[in-house]
Amino acid sequence: MAQTTLKLEGLTCQHCVGSVTSELQALPGVTDVQIDLVNDGVSTATVTSNPTPSIQQFSDAVAEAGYSVVE
């Protein structure tokens, strides 16, 4: 199992967290998603997976929920 940390922009509430979590969990190989919500800042998502999706797959999933991955 590998862990990937993503920095997320635009999340402001638990509904946002739920939307992103659902999209990330739908990716093949993802077994767990933990999001640390930072209001009006950059939140972090720790994704456990095997195999690990590509950064593009992670970005697309987050975008599908209406948010963005930042560097």
N, C-alpha and C positions, 0 to 999 in steps of 0.2 A: 504494500500500500504506500502510495505517495501522497504528500500534502502539498497543495499549491495555495499560496496566499495572493489574493487579488485585492487591489485598492479600488473602491467603488465610489462614484460620485452621484449625488442627487437623492440619496435615501434620506427620508425625514421622519419615518414612522415605522411601526411594526408591520403595517400592511405592505410597505415597500420591501421590508425584509422578507416577508412571506412570499411576495411575488418573485423576487430574485432567487430565493431558496428553491421554490418550485421549479423554475426554469433550469437552475443548475443541477438539481437532482434528476431531471429528465435526461441529462447527458449520459451516454453509455459509460459504464465503469464508475460513476460517482456513487459513493456509499454514504457520505456524510457531508453536510454543509453547516458551518457555524459562522454567523455574521455578527460582528461587533459594530453596532450602530453608533455613529457619531453625527448628531444633528448639526446641520449646516457645516459639515466638514467632510473629510474623506473616511468612509467606513471601510472595514476590512472583512473579507470573506476568507475563511480557511476551508478548502475543499479537499476531502480525502477521496482518493480514487485509485482504481487499478483495472485497466490501464488508464493513464492520464490523458484527458482530452487536450487538444491543442489550445494555445492561447486564443486563436481565432474562434474556436468553438466556445470557449468561455465567454469571450467578448460578445459573440452573437447571441448567446443565451441571456446575458445580462441586458443587451440591447432589446431583446424580445420582451423583456419585462419593463422596458422604458427607461433604463438607466445606462451608465457607461463605466467601463473599466478605464482607469487612469494609470499612468506610469508612476 
